[in-house]
Amino acid sequence: MQTSELLKIGEFARLANTNLRTLRYYEELGLMKPAARSDGGFRYYRHCDLNRLNMIRSLQDLGLNLDRIRAVLEIRDPQQDRAGFMSEVRRALDVQDELLNKRIEELQGQRAKLAEARAKLKECELCQHQPSPANNFCEPCRTTGQPLPEKISALY
């Protein structure tokens, strides 16, 4: 591969919206590998390496630590047969899908709590009590005696 087709580390970092230190750290951990090095030791990356970096970020956002991410991404074994490689790719995609489903469930739970808070807020708009230290910021609710939904309680 000719270096004219590759990105120097600085350009790659700029396109990836990251810094050189992060790229070097990811290389040290085995998460990223430059496609080539110059005689002077400069790292070069392929444009498609941005996809790998974005997957690393996505997996971090989904809660995986870097060691676990490395384990998920360790499928580039030139000694592995095609069927084994395809199986490993499928496994890596399945892991990401499972994490996404879990995150979706968490987000849906948060949305349900917001809906509960909005419903309570409609009740609060009709109430004559004003949250203050004197009434423990309406906790529990002065009208119903029930605890406030956590999203309202956090704001009152």
C-alpha positions in Angstrom: 0.0 0.0 0.0 1.4 3.4 -1.0 1.5 6.1 1.7 0.0 8.5 -0.8 -3.3 6.6 -0.3 -3.0 6.9 3.5 -3.5 9.6 6.1 -0.7 10.8 8.3 -1.6 10.4 12.0 -2.2 14.2 12.4 -4.7 14.3 9.5 -6.3 11.1 10.7 -6.7 12.5 14.2 -8.2 15.7 12.8 -10.8 13.8 10.7 -11.5 11.5 13.7 -11.9 14.5 16.0 -9.4 13.0 18.4 -5.8 13.6 19.4 -2.5 11.9 18.7 -2.2 10.8 22.3 -5.5 8.8 22.1 -4.4 7.2 18.9 -1.1 6.1 20.3 -2.8 4.8 23.4 -5.3 2.8 21.4 -2.3 1.4 19.4 -0.6 0.5 22.7 -3.7 -1.3 23.8 -4.1 -3.2 20.5 -7.3 -1.4 19.6 -5.9 0.5 16.5 -3.0 -0.4 14.3 -1.5 2.0 11.7 -1.7 0.6 8.2 2.0 1.6 7.6 4.9 3.5 9.1 7.3 5.7 7.3 11.1 5.2 7.6 11.0 7.9 10.2 8.4 6.1 12.2 5.4 8.3 11.3 2.1 6.4 11.5 -0.2 6.2 8.5 -3.9 5.2 8.7 -6.4 4.1 6.1 -9.6 6.2 5.7 -11.6 3.1 6.7 -9.8 3.0 10.0 -12.1 5.8 11.0 -14.8 3.1 11.1 -12.9 1.1 13.6 -12.3 4.2 15.7 -16.0 5.0 15.6 -16.9 1.5 16.6 -14.5 1.8 19.6 -16.2 5.0 20.6 -19.7 3.5 20.1 -18.8 0.5 22.3 -17.4 2.8 25.0 -20.6 4.8 24.9 -22.5 1.6 25.4 -20.5 0.9 28.6 -17.7 -1.4 27.6 -14.2 -0.7 29.0 -11.2 -0.7 26.6 -10.1 -4.2 27.6 -13.5 -5.7 26.7 -13.6 -3.7 23.5 -10.2 -5.1 22.5 -11.6 -8.6 23.2 -14.6 -7.9 21.0 -12.4 -6.5 18.2 -9.7 -9.1 18.2 -10.8 -10.9 15.1 -8.1 -9.9 12.7 -6.1 -13.1 12.8 -4.4 -14.0 9.5 -4.1 -17.7 10.6 -7.9 -18.0 11.1 -9.9 -19.8 8.4 -12.7 -17.9 6.6 -15.5 -19.6 8.5 -13.9 -18.8 11.9 -13.3 -15.2 10.8 -17.0 -14.8 9.7 -18.1 -16.4 13.0 -16.0 -13.9 15.0 -17.3 -10.9 12.9 -20.9 -12.1 13.6 -20.1 -12.4 17.4 -18.7 -8.9 17.5 -21.8 -7.5 15.8 -24.0 -9.6 18.1 -22.3 -8.1 21.2 -22.9 -4.6 19.8 -26.5 -5.4 19.1 -27.0 -6.8 22.7 -25.5 -3.6 24.1 -27.7 -1.4 21.9 -30.8 -3.3 23.0 -29.9 -2.9 26.7 -29.3 0.8 26.1 -32.6 1.2 24.3 -34.4 -0.4 27.3 -32.6 2.0 29.7 -33.6 5.0 27.6 -37.2 3.8 27.3 -37.2 3.5 31.1 -36.0 7.1 31.4 -38.7 8.2 29.0 -41.3 6.5 31.1 -40.0 8.4 34.1 -40.2 11.6 32.2 -43.8 10.9 31.2 -44.7 10.2 34.8 -43.0 13.5 35.8 -44.9 15.4 33.1 -48.2 14.0 34.3 -47.4 15.0 37.9 -46.3 18.5 36.7 -49.8 19.0 35.3 -51.2 18.2 38.8 -48.7 20.6 40.3 -49.8 23.4 38.1 -53.2 23.3 39.7 -51.8 23.1 43.2 -51.5 26.2 45.5 -48.3 25.0 47.2 -45.0 26.4 46.1 -42.0 24.2 46.7 -39.8 25.7 49.4 -37.6 24.7 52.3 -40.6 25.3 54.6 -42.6 22.5 53.0 -39.6 20.2 52.2 -39.9 21.2 48.6 -43.3 19.4 48.4 -41.8 16.1 49.2 -44.0 14.2 49.7 -46.8 15.8 47.7 -48.9 18.0 49.9 -52.1 17.1 47.9 -51.7 13.3 47.6 -49.2 12.5 50.3 -47.3 10.4 47.8 -43.6 10.8 47.0 -42.9 12.9 44.0 -41.6 11.2 40.8 -37.8 11.3 40.9 -37.5 13.6 38.0 -39.8 16.2 39.7 -38.2 15.6 43.1 -34.7 16.3 41.6 -35.9 19.7 40.3 -38.0 20.8 43.3 
